Amino acid sequence: MPYTEGLSTPSLLCIEPSCASRFPLDEVIYTCPKCGALLEASAPQGLDPAAMKRTWRERRTSNAPEDRSGVWRYRELLPFRDMTRIVTLAEGNTPVLEAPRAARYAGLNRLRFKHQGFNPTGSFKDNGMTAGASQALRLGLKRVACVSTGNTSASMAAYASAAGLTPIIFLPQGNISYGKLAQALEYGALTVQVEANFDQILKLVRELAEKTGIYLLNSVNPFRIEGQKTIMAELLDQLDWRVPDWIVLPGGNLGNISAFGKAFRELLSLGLIDRLPRFAVIQAEGSAPFYDYFHKRGSFVPVTKPETLATAIRIGDPVSWPKAIQVIDESNGVVEKVSEQEIADAKAVIGQCGIGCEPASAATLAGIRKLVAAGAMKAEEDAVAVLTGHVLKDPDYIYRYHTGQLATPSGERISPNFANQPVTAAADVEAIAELLQRHAGE
């Protein structure tokens, strides 16, 4: 039933303005029962900006589990009041890294990466999953599930197991990176491979969750979004609350852009910042329904057979697109798409900065390069790109690129323009010395 308590009480809100229904936090729902729109947690109120900035900085020196977490450290921004029922693996605390070589490649004077691959399971999903799994504990549920092409499954399995919950993972048959699947298996998840794509399986699992009482932890879950929004709070804390001109991120199911936009909207309302950044969402060409919608508007048209080697963003029917377009529009943002070749080369350039990432992450640099070339982004503007996953999430991709074996889903060869092939040498000191000398002269 709709929620009727005071506005200061944390609640779930329907994002459809014509409905705007409110529901209690302990009701197991993912979309509005009245109109079917997405839900989001109500915004925090009444925080003192100076006091909060001071408190959050001081908590970095604390050894309390909730303070060591880069999510729960900012708990005043979250709709949780009880810290006794949370599951944390010290997530967050991810660095902001300077990348001058990548900046030159993109055409920017300066570029920084917020690297979510430093999380416990190697991706940004941990920021959301700590909140989602904690909500499952709060509700007294025993089984949690997700549909995932990789990172979500790894994260959910870890947090569910740490919380004493049973993780169940549904994934497309054959369409997953083994580096990510290995994590889910290692963390003890029941893994079900279904002969369908991500979007088809998600529809099945949402129905299954309603029938069996399994708690769904995909990004349609509003508590996942709450956890992920702290990525931006931590970023601003690291930047001493100076808002960059651009935040650039890859676009798959669009939970991250939804979370980031919500974070900035709330921080602006609370007086912690004085302006919004512009957002740029970058999609892979073969999985770019949000790009098409941004440029054409009208009805949102899913991609029925999404294709990209960047498996983390191989999603043709992103559930969070209504929230995402709101963020893009209110920030005067843009949506771009990039090719498999552009992603592969950008990933290699990021690697040359001493920074590794999964393929989907590299879409950010590829997209920035296109935006600068088109004049949509200026060389002097301050940009922070979000790298969503660790370099070892998809090691086979890396090896195939550098050895000239990488091909697009359609079989077209990807040129290794920044290849770094391994070389073979005889077991001979002189031969190896000569090889090293040749390498030094190249």
C-alpha positions as a printed NumPy array, in Angstrom:
array([[  0.   ,   0.   ,   0.   ],
       [  1.193,   3.62 ,  -0.522],
       [  3.282,   5.058,   2.284],
       [  1.723,   7.883,   4.289],
       [  4.244,   8.769,   7.025],
       [  6.042,  12.106,   7.171],
       [  8.314,  13.23 ,   4.358],
       [ 11.368,  12.957,   6.622],
       [ 10.833,   9.19 ,   6.956],
       [ 13.005,   7.28 ,   4.454],
       [ 10.815,   5.605,   1.865],
       [ 10.685,   4.288,  -1.683],
       [  9.342,   6.764,  -4.23 ],
       [  7.891,   6.162,  -7.677],
       [  9.891,   8.207, -10.205],
       [  6.844,   8.805, -12.452],
       [  5.704,  12.364, -11.602],
       [  2.068,  11.664, -12.408],
       [  2.077,   8.831,  -9.857],
       [  4.634,   9.792,  -7.173],
       [  3.475,   7.024,  -4.828],
       [  5.492,   6.293,  -1.696],
       [  6.107,   2.91 ,  -0.106],
       [  7.83 ,   1.69 ,   3.075],
       [ 11.434,   0.564,   2.866],
       [ 10.608,  -2.907,   4.125],
       [  8.228,  -3.713,   1.266],
       [  9.821,  -6.131,  -1.225],
       [  9.162,  -4.297,  -4.48 ],
       [ 11.393,  -3.214,  -7.349],
       [  8.956,  -1.185,  -9.454],
       [  5.844,   0.79 ,  -8.548],
       [  2.879,  -1.549,  -7.93 ],
       [  0.517,   1.209,  -9.096],
       [  2.052,   2.302, -12.421],
       [  5.021,   0.005, -13.066],
       [  7.663,   2.775, -13.056],
       [ 11.039,   2.452, -11.349],
       [ 11.477,   3.248,  -7.675],
       [ 14.156,   5.18 ,  -5.824],
       [ 14.878,   5.824,  -2.172],
       [ 13.917,   9.22 ,  -0.83 ],
       [ 16.675,  11.803,  -0.558],
       [ 18.423,  12.583,   2.735],
       [ 17.449,  15.832,   4.429],
       [ 18.732,  18.258,   7.01 ],
       [ 22.476,  17.527,   6.878],
       [ 24.993,  20.218,   7.789],
       [ 27.429,  20.391,   4.822],
       [ 30.53 ,  21.474,   6.751],
       [ 29.904,  18.975,   9.544],
       [ 29.353,  16.123,   7.107],
       [ 32.518,  16.837,   5.134],
       [ 34.479,  16.893,   8.38 ],
       [ 32.852,  13.703,   9.713],
       [ 33.383,  11.744,   6.499],
       [ 37.046,  12.759,   6.348],
       [ 37.613,  11.851,  10.008],
       [ 36.111,   8.4  ,   9.506],
       [ 39.009,   7.492,   7.214],
       [ 41.148,   7.031,  10.323],
       [ 38.642,   4.738,  12.052],
       [ 38.983,   0.953,  12.164],
       [ 35.247,   0.344,  12.632],
       [ 33.985,  -1.848,   9.746],
       [ 31.321,   0.648,   8.732],
       [ 33.917,   3.447,   8.598],
       [ 36.497,   1.429,   6.662],
       [ 33.897,   0.976,   3.931],
       [ 33.827,   3.624,   1.215],
       [ 30.061,   3.124,   1.118],
       [ 28.978,   3.045,   4.756],
       [ 31.392,   5.857,   5.631],
       [ 28.841,   8.082,   3.861],
       [ 25.875,   6.428,   5.571],
       [ 24.059,   9.689,   6.225],
       [ 23.334,   9.717,   2.476],
       [ 21.741,   6.243,   2.623],
       [ 18.244,   5.164,   3.72 ],
       [ 19.62 ,   2.907,   6.473],
       [ 19.542,   3.709,  10.167],
       [ 20.623,   0.395,  11.72 ],
       [ 24.336,  -0.35 ,  11.282],
       [ 24.106,  -3.71 ,  13.083],
       [ 22.692,  -5.536,  10.03 ],
       [ 25.095,  -4.655,   7.257],
       [ 27.498,  -6.809,   5.268],
       [ 30.725,  -5.137,   4.222],
       [ 33.998,  -6.256,   2.647],
       [ 35.644,  -2.83 ,   2.984],
       [ 34.365,  -1.87 ,  -0.458],
       [ 34.945,   1.503,  -2.019],
       [ 38.173,   3.331,  -1.154],
       [ 39.034,   3.286,  -4.862],
       [ 41.691,   5.683,  -6.165],
       [ 41.583,   8.61 ,  -8.536],
       [ 44.498,   8.111, -10.924],
       [ 46.205,  10.625, -13.195],
       [ 46.614,   9.399, -16.785],
       [ 48.602,  11.892, -18.902],
       [ 49.192,   9.451, -21.774],
       [ 45.474,   8.707, -22.   ],
       [ 44.757,  12.443, -21.849],
       [ 47.014,  13.055, -24.844],
       [ 45.371,  10.206, -26.742],
       [ 41.939,  11.693, -26.053],
       [ 42.976,  15.285, -26.813],
       [ 42.536,  16.577, -23.265],
       [ 44.965,  18.578, -21.183],
       [ 44.195,  16.379, -18.196],
       [ 42.291,  13.155, -17.556],
       [ 41.748,  11.256, -14.333],
       [ 40.307,   7.798, -13.786],
       [ 38.178,   6.788, -10.811],
       [ 39.101,   3.101, -10.773],
       [ 36.378,   0.872,  -9.377],
       [ 38.419,  -2.195, -10.215],
       [ 40.132,  -1.745,  -6.838],
       [ 36.985,  -3.034,  -5.109],
       [ 36.996,  -6.424,  -3.28 ],
       [ 35.616,  -8.403,  -6.246],
       [ 37.153,  -6.069,  -8.802],
       [ 34.249,  -3.914,  -9.971],
       [ 31.899,  -1.067,  -9.061],
       [ 29.156,  -3.604,  -8.372],
       [ 30.498,  -4.023,  -4.824],
       [ 29.41 ,  -0.493,  -3.904],
       [ 25.829,  -1.354,  -4.739],
       [ 25.881,  -4.949,  -3.579],
       [ 26.874,  -4.121,  -0.003],
       [ 23.671,  -2.069,   0.251],
       [ 21.516,  -4.59 ,  -1.59 ],
       [ 22.727,  -7.562,   0.444],
       [ 22.326,  -5.556,   3.647],
       [ 18.716,  -4.836,   2.707],
       [ 18.159,  -8.569,   2.2  ],
       [ 19.457,  -9.122,   5.741],
       [ 17.233,  -6.342,   7.04 ],
       [ 14.206,  -7.99 ,   5.419],
       [ 15.073, -11.38 ,   6.899],
       [ 15.365, -13.064,   3.493],
       [ 17.528, -16.132,   2.875],
       [ 18.054, -16.345,  -0.897],
       [ 19.185, -13.673,  -3.331],
       [ 19.486, -13.804,  -7.114],
       [ 20.722, -11.838, -10.09 ],
       [ 21.002, -12.1  , -13.836],
       [ 24.522, -11.251, -14.879],
       [ 27.057, -11.308, -17.67 ],
       [ 29.834, -11.218, -15.087],
       [ 30.564,  -8.479, -12.59 ],
       [ 27.181,  -8.516, -10.843],
       [ 27.346, -12.269, -10.36 ],
       [ 30.828, -12.122,  -8.863],
       [ 29.872,  -9.335,  -6.485],
       [ 26.534, -10.783,  -5.434],
       [ 28.047, -14.201,  -4.766],
       [ 30.718, -12.699,  -2.533],
       [ 28.394, -10.456,  -0.513],
       [ 25.66 , -13.061,  -0.19 ],
       [ 28.111, -15.663,   1.059],
       [ 29.677, -13.175,   3.474],
       [ 26.196, -12.407,   4.817],
       [ 25.182, -16.061,   5.165],
       [ 22.677, -15.812,   2.309],
       [ 22.275, -18.273,  -0.584],
       [ 23.351, -16.697,  -3.914],
       [ 21.683, -17.857,  -7.139],
       [ 23.036, -16.614, -10.457],
       [ 21.374, -16.798, -13.854],
       [ 23.525, -16.099, -16.886],
       [ 23.383, -16.396, -20.674],
       [ 24.761, -19.706, -21.927],
       [ 28.276, -19.092, -23.281],
       [ 28.084, -15.287, -23.037],
       [ 30.285, -14.559, -20.044],
       [ 33.919, -13.909, -19.293],
       [ 35.431, -16.917, -17.533],
       [ 37.419, -14.584, -15.31 ],
       [ 34.114, -13.33 , -13.891],
       [ 32.336, -16.683, -13.858],
       [ 35.246, -18.153, -11.913],
       [ 34.607, -15.675,  -9.109],
       [ 30.951, -16.637,  -8.807],
       [ 31.849, -20.324,  -8.671],
       [ 34.563, -19.697,  -6.102],
       [ 32.204, -17.743,  -3.848],
       [ 29.759, -20.653,  -3.77 ],
       [ 26.873, -19.444,  -5.93 ],
       [ 24.384, -21.778,  -7.554],
       [ 25.005, -20.89 , -11.197],
       [ 22.281, -21.515, -13.778],
       [ 23.137, -21.053, -17.456],
       [ 20.042, -20.23 , -19.511],
       [ 19.728, -20.459, -23.292],
       [ 18.645, -16.834, -23.745],
       [ 20.184, -13.362, -23.656],
       [ 20.495, -11.099, -20.612],
       [ 17.267,  -9.199, -21.163],
       [ 15.172, -12.311, -21.746],
       [ 16.553, -13.985, -18.635],
       [ 15.911, -10.917, -16.477],
       [ 12.226, -11.005, -17.371],
       [ 12.076, -14.69 , -16.413],
       [ 13.884, -14.168, -13.125],
       [ 11.724, -11.216, -12.094],
       [  8.704, -13.472, -12.421],
       [ 10.517, -16.262, -10.588],
       [ 11.443, -13.919,  -7.725],
       [  7.811, -12.953,  -7.183],
       [  6.723, -16.605,  -7.078],
       [  9.488, -17.986,  -4.853],
       [ 10.396, -15.125,  -2.516],
       [ 13.95 , -14.812,  -3.818],
       [ 15.294, -11.272,  -3.417],
       [ 16.446,  -9.804,  -6.735],
       [ 19.736,  -7.907,  -6.689],
       [ 20.024,  -6.57 , -10.231],
       [ 20.193,  -2.799, -10.679],
       [ 16.386,  -2.583, -10.779],
       [ 16.75 ,  -2.965,  -7.006],
       [ 16.725,   0.629,  -5.653],
       [ 19.115,  -0.238,  -2.802],
       [ 21.794,  -1.17 ,  -5.305],
       [ 21.537,   2.345,  -6.701],
       [ 21.876,   3.778,  -3.189],
       [ 25.184,   2.006,  -2.653],
       [ 26.52 ,   2.987,  -6.058],
       [ 25.773,   6.672,  -5.555],
       [ 28.441,   6.791,  -2.825],
       [ 31.059,   6.357,  -5.576],
       [ 30.451,   9.995,  -6.418],
       [ 30.462,  11.104,  -2.787],
       [ 33.845,   9.456,  -2.358],
       [ 35.114,  10.986,  -5.604],
       [ 34.13 ,  14.481,  -4.497],
       [ 35.685,  13.886,  -1.086],
       [ 38.914,  12.942,  -2.884],
       [ 38.672,  16.074,  -5.046],
       [ 38.103,  18.274,  -1.973],
       [ 34.531,  18.824,  -3.178],
       [ 35.526,  20.497,  -6.44 ],
       [ 33.078,  19.319,  -9.098],
       [ 34.715,  18.285, -12.397],
       [ 33.303,  19.518, -15.7  ],
       [ 32.596,  15.975, -16.933],
       [ 31.902,  12.546, -15.495],
       [ 32.273,   9.884, -18.191],
       [ 31.158,   6.279, -17.758],
       [ 30.241,   3.222, -19.826],
       [ 26.57 ,   2.413, -20.338],
       [ 25.099,  -1.067, -20.048],
       [ 22.076,  -1.53 , -17.81 ],
       [ 22.442,   2.194, -16.892],
       [ 22.358,   1.704, -13.141],
       [ 25.577,   3.648, -12.639],
       [ 24.494,   6.795, -14.47 ],
       [ 21.206,   6.63 , -12.545],
       [ 23.074,   6.345,  -9.245],
       [ 25.614,   9.042, -10.062],
       [ 22.961,  11.501, -11.149],
       [ 20.99 ,  10.865,  -7.967],
       [ 24.143,  11.444,  -5.923],
       [ 24.882,  14.816,  -7.481],
       [ 21.244,  15.882,  -7.322],
       [ 21.109,  15.154,  -3.602],
       [ 24.514,  16.638,  -2.818],
       [ 23.528,  19.832,  -4.607],
       [ 20.241,  20.005,  -2.693],
       [ 22.087,  19.492,   0.605],
       [ 24.518,  22.33 ,  -0.156],
       [ 27.613,  20.095,  -0.325],
       [ 28.347,  21.222,  -3.903],
       [ 27.379,  24.285,  -5.93 ],
       [ 26.825,  22.817,  -9.404],
       [ 26.324,  19.631, -11.411],
       [ 28.887,  18.145, -13.777],
       [ 27.967,  17.149, -17.305],
       [ 27.617,  13.405, -17.8  ],
       [ 28.702,  11.392, -20.827],
       [ 27.514,   7.803, -21.225],
       [ 29.445,   5.679, -23.709],
       [ 27.952,   2.547, -25.259],
       [ 29.347,  -0.12 , -27.563],
       [ 28.029,   0.152, -31.125],
       [ 26.441,  -3.291, -31.06 ],
       [ 24.62 ,  -2.622, -27.776],
       [ 23.597,   1.02 , -27.993],
       [ 19.844,   1.418, -27.451],
       [ 20.348,   4.355, -25.097],
       [ 22.469,   6.149, -27.707],
       [ 19.686,   5.689, -30.261],
       [ 17.039,   6.911, -27.831],
       [ 19.072,   9.971, -26.83 ],
       [ 19.438,  11.068, -30.456],
       [ 15.987,  10.09 , -31.763],
       [ 13.724,  10.213, -28.656],
       [ 10.205,   8.948, -29.188],
       [  9.782,   5.421, -27.819],
       [ 12.666,   3.519, -26.285],
       [ 13.544,   0.658, -28.638],
       [ 15.635,  -2.215, -27.203],
       [ 18.324,  -4.004, -29.187],
       [ 17.05 ,  -7.559, -29.54 ],
       [ 20.457,  -9.153, -30.136],
       [ 23.103,  -7.007, -28.425],
       [ 26.686,  -7.749, -29.429],
       [ 30.006,  -6.53 , -28.072],
       [ 33.197,  -8.06 , -26.719],
       [ 32.795,  -5.708, -23.752],
       [ 30.529,  -8.202, -22.002],
       [ 29.791,  -5.949, -19.016],
       [ 27.798,  -3.617, -21.309],
       [ 26.306,  -6.225, -23.637],
       [ 22.742,  -5.294, -22.693],
       [ 20.061,  -4.472, -25.226],
       [ 17.151,  -3.549, -22.942],
       [ 18.56 ,  -1.568, -20.003],
       [ 16.089,  -1.434, -17.162],
       [ 17.284,   1.916, -15.78 ],
       [ 16.948,   3.993, -18.957],
       [ 14.13 ,   6.231, -17.574],
       [ 16.358,   7.306, -14.689],
       [ 19.377,   7.615, -16.98 ],
       [ 17.765,   9.965, -19.471],
       [ 16.658,  12.202, -16.606],
       [ 20.293,  12.484, -15.488],
       [ 21.554,  13.189, -19.002],
       [ 18.948,  15.856, -19.63 ],
       [ 19.267,  17.669, -16.306],
       [ 23.076,  17.811, -16.632],
       [ 23.122,  18.806, -20.316],
       [ 24.932,  15.532, -20.897],
       [ 25.606,  13.44 , -23.987],
       [ 25.503,   9.816, -25.094],
       [ 28.09 ,   8.446, -27.515],
       [ 28.822,   5.029, -29.018],
       [ 32.16 ,   3.497, -29.983],
       [ 33.327,   0.578, -32.096],
       [ 35.046,  -2.614, -30.979],
       [ 38.264,  -1.311, -32.547],
       [ 38.027,   1.957, -30.632],
       [ 37.41 ,   0.137, -27.345],
       [ 40.327,  -2.254, -27.891],
       [ 42.796,   0.515, -28.746],
       [ 41.647,   2.701, -25.843],
       [ 42.08 ,  -0.223, -23.475],
       [ 45.66 ,  -0.7  , -24.662],
       [ 46.39 ,   3.012, -24.165],
       [ 45.008,   2.891, -20.628],
       [ 47.304,  -0.057, -20.037],
       [ 50.272,   2.014, -21.192],
       [ 49.454,   4.403, -18.351],
       [ 50.123,   1.556, -15.92 ],
       [ 46.384,   1.292, -15.322],
       [ 44.551,  -1.917, -16.244],
       [ 40.815,  -2.241, -16.825],
       [ 38.188,  -4.504, -18.324],
       [ 37.032,  -3.826, -21.917],
       [ 33.805,  -2.03 , -20.941],
       [ 35.794,   0.469, -18.874],
       [ 37.866,   1.449, -21.903],
       [ 34.742,   2.626, -23.7  ],
       [ 35.118,   5.792, -21.613],
       [ 38.44 ,   6.797, -23.158],
       [ 37.27 ,   5.827, -26.64 ],
       [ 34.167,   7.955, -26.162],
       [ 36.077,  10.936, -24.807],
       [ 38.333,  10.846, -27.869],
       [ 35.3  ,  10.996, -30.162],
       [ 33.666,  13.764, -28.145],
       [ 36.823,  15.9  , -28.204],
       [ 37.256,  15.346, -31.943],
       [ 33.635,  16.419, -32.505],
       [ 34.057,  19.544, -30.361],
       [ 31.533,  18.405, -27.766],
       [ 34.24 ,  18.297, -25.103],
       [ 36.972,  20.933, -24.854],
       [ 40.654,  20.161, -24.292],
       [ 40.816,  22.4  , -21.23 ],
       [ 37.794,  20.874, -19.497],
       [ 38.284,  18.762, -16.399],
       [ 37.092,  15.184, -16.96 ],
       [ 36.957,  12.166, -14.677],
       [ 36.274,   8.816, -16.33 ],
       [ 35.023,   5.859, -14.328],
       [ 36.793,   2.553, -14.899],
       [ 34.244,  -0.019, -13.846],
       [ 36.262,  -3.235, -13.602],
       [ 39.654,  -4.83 , -13.003],
       [ 42.085,  -5.714, -15.806],
       [ 41.931,  -9.438, -14.95 ],
       [ 38.175,  -9.64 , -15.431],
       [ 38.774, -10.641, -19.059],
       [ 42.422, -11.672, -19.567],
       [ 41.698, -13.647, -22.738],
       [ 40.641, -10.402, -24.455],
       [ 43.989,  -8.828, -23.621],
       [ 46.044, -11.74 , -24.92 ],
       [ 44.077, -11.955, -28.16 ],
       [ 44.425,  -8.21 , -28.797],
       [ 48.181,  -8.08 , -28.295],
       [ 48.775, -11.207, -30.385],
       [ 46.554, -10.084, -33.249],
       [ 43.838, -12.695, -32.657],
       [ 41.025, -10.46 , -31.423],
       [ 37.944, -10.255, -33.647],
       [ 34.559,  -8.568, -33.378],
       [ 31.426, -10.676, -32.69 ],
       [ 30.803, -10.701, -36.455],
       [ 34.295, -12.102, -37.08 ],
       [ 35.976,  -8.919, -38.326],
       [ 39.603,  -8.729, -37.257],
       [ 40.536,  -5.984, -34.787],
       [ 43.863,  -4.363, -35.63 ],
       [ 46.321,  -4.449, -32.704],
       [ 47.412,  -0.836, -33.186],
       [ 49.1  ,  -0.762, -29.78 ],
       [ 50.227,  -4.387, -29.709],
       [ 52.798,  -5.639, -27.221],
       [ 53.491,  -9.179, -28.349],
       [ 55.498, -11.614, -26.241],
       [ 58.751, -12.703, -27.882],
       [ 60.637, -15.999, -27.822],
       [ 64.357, -16.367, -27.185],
       [ 66.795, -19.25 , -27.059],
       [ 68.222, -20.275, -23.695],
       [ 71.421, -18.393, -24.442],
       [ 72.828, -15.33 , -22.681],
       [ 74.237, -13.744, -25.839],
       [ 71.018, -14.267, -27.776],
       [ 68.928, -12.74 , -25.017],
       [ 71.351,  -9.813, -24.643],
       [ 71.078,  -9.165, -28.373],
       [ 67.285,  -9.3  , -28.153],
       [ 67.302,  -6.773, -25.31 ],
       [ 69.604,  -4.508, -27.277],
       [ 67.299,  -4.583, -30.298],
       [ 64.319,  -3.848, -28.047],
       [ 66.115,  -0.872, -26.49 ],
       [ 66.73 ,   0.622, -29.932],
       [ 63.121,   0.351, -31.105]])
